[in-house]
Amino acid sequence: MTPPRAAVALAALLTLFLAACSAPGSGPTDGGETRTVATARGEVTVPAAPRRVVVLEPVQLDTTVALDAPPVGAGVLSEGTGVPAYLGDAGAQVAVVGTVAEPDLERIAAQRPDLILGTESRHAALYDRLTAIAPTAFMASQADPWQDNVRFVGRALGREADTEQLLARYRDRCAEVARTHDTAGRTAQMIRPRDGLLTLYGPTSFAGSTLECAGFTIPPRDWENSISVDLSPELVQQARADEVFLTATDPASPSAVPPAVQAVRTQVFPRLHPVDQSVWITGVGPLGGQKVLDDIERTLDR
């Protein structure tokens, strides 16, 4: 009798996992030195110097590239757009292993990782299957303060001091922007148009925290215990600020500004700046932070 298709698929996947774990350069430690890392799942043993890392979150991708330790594979927000272009040549060498929301276990195993980084809030259901491929370290949530998640990546890679230097350079750059452009006392807001709504990002978001790091204040509102809130288009005036940054796939396109914003642009948003969504939304990390600061400086120099 022919085995059920599901059983055949499971057997094939298991064979791939075992092959990946026994291949040269893969497996938990390759007999080398190990250390323990505090994760959302408790203490996890990882290679002391991992060489083939797969990451499942944007902040993990950005941070590994910033540390000059690009991963062999990464989950991305969209397979259509792939690894964000702002990561340059190093990012272009990273294999896509599915999306952040739906990592592809077969493609992960095919990269023969010696360490997998993911997130408990997104990937909890995959943990046992990921650990069958390689040691797996989960941070708690992508919604946690992004600099804390950067530090988690640094600990997982054994690069804590280098990670602190990256964050110090980011903070120093923020201070320079604030001082040079006298941003104290001025307000700023970021708008992300999507699904017919306007999403505003608050002080705990990546973009919002970078605006405040650069000396701006995000207008106060009830952020509903979240990094963002959605507005219907008729409430567009609630996004008013001295400087307003609006994300778009193509900031130079005439259609980058949605009709609800365009209709009141002159009266409500005299200083509206379309910016690259792949940086301001998905560029979470030290490199993305520097790119956001580049955009802020360009707009303030006008």
KASULLIN-V627626 format. One record per residue. N is the residue number from 1. RES is the residue in one small letter. PHI is phi in whole degrees, 0 to 359 (999 if undefined). Layout:
N:RES:PHI  N:RES:PHI
//
This chain:
1:m:999  2:t:290  3:p:298  4:p:304  5:r:302  6:a:298  7:a:293  8:v:298  9:a:297  10:l:295  11:a:296  12:a:296  13:l:294  14:l:296  15:t:299  16:l:296  17:f:300  18:l:295  19:a:295  20:a:295  21:c:288  22:s:262  23:a:287  24:p:302  25:g:81  26:s:235  27:g:89  28:p:301  29:t:218  30:d:54  31:g:76  32:g:271  33:e:289  34:t:229  35:r:208  36:t:251  37:v:232  38:a:285  39:t:229  40:a:296  41:r:255  42:g:93  43:e:288  44:v:233  45:t:274  46:v:228  47:p:300  48:a:296  49:a:222  50:p:298  51:r:246  52:r:231  53:v:259  54:v:248  55:v:240  56:l:242  57:e:230  58:p:305  59:v:294  60:q:287  61:l:295  62:d:303  63:t:292  64:t:296  65:v:294  66:a:298  67:l:277  68:d:59  69:a:225  70:p:302  71:p:286  72:v:278  73:g:208  74:a:211  75:g:283  76:v:237  77:l:289  78:s:214  79:e:293  80:g:295  81:t:265  82:g:71  83:v:291  84:p:306  85:a:296  86:y:296  87:l:281  88:g:69  89:d:297  90:a:298  91:g:292  92:a:294  93:q:272  94:v:274  95:a:283  96:v:279  97:v:240  98:g:98  99:t:260  100:v:303  101:a:285  102:e:223  103:p:298  104:d:261  105:l:297  106:e:295  107:r:291  108:i:297  109:a:299  110:a:295  111:q:277  112:r:50  113:p:290  114:d:253  115:l:201  116:i:239  117:l:248  118:g:214  119:t:221  120:e:302  121:s:294  122:r:254  123:h:242  124:a:305  125:a:292  126:l:262  127:y:304  128:d:299  129:r:288  130:l:291  131:t:292  132:a:289  133:i:267  134:a:196  135:p:308  136:t:233  137:a:241  138:f:253  139:m:280  140:a:288  141:s:204  142:q:292  143:a:273  144:d:293  145:p:309  146:w:297  147:q:292  148:d:294  149:n:290  150:v:299  151:r:296  152:f:301  153:v:298  154:g:300  155:r:294  156:a:297  157:l:269  158:g:72  159:r:235  160:e:300  161:a:296  162:d:297  163:t:294  164:e:297  165:q:293  166:l:299  167:l:291  168:a:295  169:r:295  170:y:298  171:r:295  172:d:296  173:r:294  174:c:304  175:a:297  176:e:295  177:v:298  178:a:299  179:r:289  180:t:295  181:h:252  182:d:49  183:t:277  184:a:302  185:g:86  186:r:257  187:t:256  188:a:213  189:q:215  190:m:246  191:i:244  192:r:241  193:p:287  194:r:195  195:d:52  196:g:78  197:l:244  198:l:242  199:t:265  200:l:260  201:y:251  202:g:266  203:p:296  204:t:270  205:s:283  206:f:299  207:a:294  208:g:298  209:s:293  210:t:288  211:l:299  212:e:287  213:c:299  214:a:277  215:g:102  216:f:283  217:t:243  218:i:279  219:p:308  220:p:293  221:r:195  222:d:280  223:w:273  224:e:55  225:n:55  226:s:223  227:i:279  228:s:206  229:v:222  230:d:260  231:l:244  232:s:285  233:p:304  234:e:290  235:l:260  236:v:303  237:q:294  238:q:291  239:a:270  240:r:300  241:a:196  242:d:298  243:e:232  244:v:238  245:f:252  246:l:242  247:t:279  248:a:206  249:t:297  250:d:231  251:p:300  252:a:277  253:s:288  254:p:300  255:s:270  256:a:296  257:v:268  258:p:292  259:p:305  260:a:298  261:v:281  262:q:299  263:a:297  264:v:240  265:r:302  266:t:295  267:q:279  268:v:257  269:f:234  270:p:297  271:r:241  272:l:252  273:h:234  274:p:295  275:v:225  276:d:285  277:q:298  278:s:294  279:v:265  280:w:287  281:i:257  282:t:260  283:g:275  284:v:290  285:g:144  286:p:298  287:l:290  288:g:298  289:g:301  290:q:294  291:k:293  292:v:298  293:l:295  294:d:302  295:d:298  296:i:300  297:e:297  298:r:301  299:t:291  300:l:284  301:d:281  302:r:284
//
